[in-house]
Amino acid sequence: MKRRNARRCSGLALVGLLALALALAPPAARGQPPGPRPQPPAAQPQLVVPGGGTELFRAIFDAAKVRPVQGYELQLLLKDLAFEPGPDFKPGHDLIVVVLGDPQPRQANDPLWWARQVVRNGGAALIASDDRCELYTSGNRNMARPVGNFNGDTVRANGQNPNDTHRRNNDCPYAVPVAPDERPGADPGGRVWGVFRGLTRVATNQPTYINITQFQNEYQHPLARLPRSSFSPTGFGFRTPPTFAVGGDGAPDGGKPGYSFLAVADSSVFINQMLLEPGTDNRKLAFRTVEYLRGPGGERTRCVFFENGRLVERFDGLQSAFSPPLPPVPPDAMPNLGPLFGKNQDKLITLLDAKADELQERDALHKAMVGPPGSEREERAAARWVERTLAVAAVAVVFFLLRKLWGGRHPQDAPPPPNAGAGAASTGPPGVFDRRQKELARRNNLYEPVTAVVREFFASAGAPAAPGPRLPALEISRAVRKPESLRLALRDLWRLAYGPPMPLTAQRWYELEPYFERLKRAHADGKWKFEPAA
């Protein structure tokens, strides 16, 4: 990502960030014990939050009850999103994908792929970058032709015009909102128009611009442009003001809101320094963006957040970083009881200690509860305590036995073991196979019937006669959008069928069975098959 020039936009942003964090910090205790005042704790080292970071933007998501998706959750979501969505299986409608900065992947996940898949399934996505990259719509499955791109060239504006740049800085042109009436046939009531509406002081920082060949799918409308005085790195101006932001709303589907999409040609509008820059509308834009991505009813509560190609798994980092530790309490400090008892605390504590010693010497508590030592009342009280102890022990033993008995029973809500295709065992007395299946179900281990079902399917699909633990060669049709995901799912089931034996609980099979059914449908549709033997 190219160098930032944020420090020229403001020298007060970091000071404002520290002041905001300290203002939100919880107050320390005010009461002081009598006597010598405890020494204040040593000064904590000053925390520095980088001006180019996104802690404040993520804190807005955290305040809106949107939690970050963790790395281990991506693998589960990846399998769901890789398959073709159907009318009754459409994962991702409750997800938000945020791609800030360089969109090239730094890990195994492609941020732009996640944005397209989630938008396709009715979720929300934000892409904010000034690096050159091609843009594809969610409906372009083969990615044969992009709908446009982030140009990647830095755009500047004439700093002599105060309405075009922030603080007359050529590198910080303002984004100019585009009205719906400038787009013939545009729906003026669409939610996406409310993101930039009325915000005339959204300061950018060395932005680029978006080229769109044809407005379609989620790239429906230009939402903002750069000033008319903008010019390219070569010094030449533009015939028409360059496009800065593009977005679109999807139609509701099955009672769920349609997708929400926003593409912005500069990620700096959401960094810490620009959100705290005085005289700008960047903070309003950040709040509007989060509200827009959450949906009309705030139904989206999970966010896959990529920053420069890396997954961010924490949204509360700013809050925890600026929470100062409470001052330590001196070990000899007394609690302050207020103006009425404060000056008599020492005398009050001495009196209470003397009364406690007197009660202990007279054994007052024992005599009041069970009677004097050796008396008939004490003997009856001791007998009652023994009876109660035995009753509690008996109840504990009965509870333990009932728990063992209940734990040995097969749970009623577990799915039944799969039918392996045989009505009875080929050898042995009648009913042996049925009793074996019931025994496996009682032990919550469905390995044998499941492997029989999976092996039977692979055999019918043309698997080799003597298969080993290694998956044979496959032929995958070009119609499959994610062949590697399909190959990974086949490899997992192949290991289950022909790999080393492993425990397989009923709950685990309940999770794997939908993928198994989709693999069977994909084979029936001719999307994959085993390569014939040479």
Secondary structure, 3 states (H helix, E strand, C coil): CCCCCHHHCCCCHHHHHHHHHHHHCCCCCCCCCCCCCCCCCCCCCCCCCCCCCCHHHHHHHHHCCCEECCHHHHHHHHHHHHCCCECCECCCCCEEEEEECCCCCCCCCCHHHHHHHHHHCCCEEEEECCCCEEECCCCCCCCCCCCEEECCCCCECCCCCCCCEHHHCCCCEEEEECCHHHCCCCCCCCHHHHCCCCCCCEECCCCCCEEECCCECCECEEEEECCCCCECCCCCECCCCCEEEEEEECCCECCECCCEEEEECCHHHHCHHHHCCCCCCHHHHHHHHHHHHHCCCCCCCEEEEEECCEEECCCCHHHHHCCCCCCCCCCCCCCCCCCCCHHHHHHHHHHHHHHHHHHHHCCHHHHHHHCCCCCHHHHHHHHHHHHHHHHHHHHHHHHHHHHHHHHCCCCCCCCCCCCCCCCCCCCCCCCHHHHHHHHHHHCCCCHHHHHHHHHHHHHHCCCCCCCCCCCCCEEECCCCCCHHHHHHHHHHHHHHHHCCCCCCCHHHHHHHHHHHHHHHHHHHCCCEEECCCC
